[in-house]
Amino acid sequence: MPASRPTAQPAERPVNSGLSMRDLLASCAAADAVSRPPRAPEPEPAGRQQRHREAA
């Protein structure tokens, strides 16, 4: 009868890439920001639009 092997592999140790968690999160936030289209400008309140027209 052959010797039984353990089915679970030992977990590999993570490699230290030299990045801090702060740098990793910042790079993810930057990638998210540049991958989205720019937001449309928010409409100005009616009172402010009138003042701009009067000043012109």
C-alpha positions as CSV (number, residue, x, y, z in Angstrom):
1,M,0.0,0.0,0.0
2,P,1.5,3.4,-1.0
3,A,2.2,6.0,1.6
4,S,-0.6,8.6,1.7
5,R,0.4,12.2,1.0
6,P,-1.2,15.2,2.7
7,T,-3.7,16.8,0.3
8,A,-3.1,20.4,1.5
9,Q,0.0,22.2,0.3
10,P,1.8,24.3,2.8
11,A,1.0,28.0,2.3
12,E,3.7,29.9,0.5
13,R,5.1,32.9,2.4
14,P,4.2,36.2,0.8
15,V,7.0,38.0,-0.9
16,N,7.8,41.5,0.5
17,S,7.5,43.7,-2.5
18,G,8.8,46.8,-0.7
19,L,5.4,48.6,-0.9
20,S,3.7,49.8,2.2
21,M,0.0,49.3,2.5
22,R,-0.4,53.1,2.3
23,D,1.4,53.1,-1.0
24,L,-0.7,50.2,-2.3
25,L,-3.9,51.9,-1.3
26,A,-2.8,55.2,-2.8
27,S,-2.0,53.5,-6.1
28,C,-5.4,51.8,-6.2
29,A,-7.2,55.1,-5.5
30,A,-5.1,56.8,-8.3
31,A,-5.9,54.0,-10.8
32,D,-9.6,54.3,-9.9
33,A,-9.6,58.1,-10.3
34,V,-8.0,58.0,-13.8
35,S,-10.1,55.1,-15.0
36,R,-13.4,57.0,-14.5
37,P,-14.8,59.6,-16.9
38,P,-14.9,63.2,-15.5
39,R,-18.0,64.2,-13.6
40,A,-20.4,66.7,-15.3
41,P,-20.3,70.1,-13.6
42,E,-23.0,70.6,-11.1
43,P,-25.6,73.2,-12.1
44,E,-25.4,76.5,-10.3
45,P,-28.4,77.7,-8.2
46,A,-30.8,80.0,-10.1
47,G,-29.8,83.1,-8.1
48,R,-26.1,82.9,-8.9
49,Q,-26.8,82.5,-12.7
50,Q,-28.9,85.7,-12.6
51,R,-26.1,87.7,-10.9
52,H,-23.6,86.6,-13.5
53,R,-25.9,87.8,-16.3
54,E,-26.5,91.1,-14.7
55,A,-22.7,91.7,-14.2
56,A,-22.0,91.1,-17.8
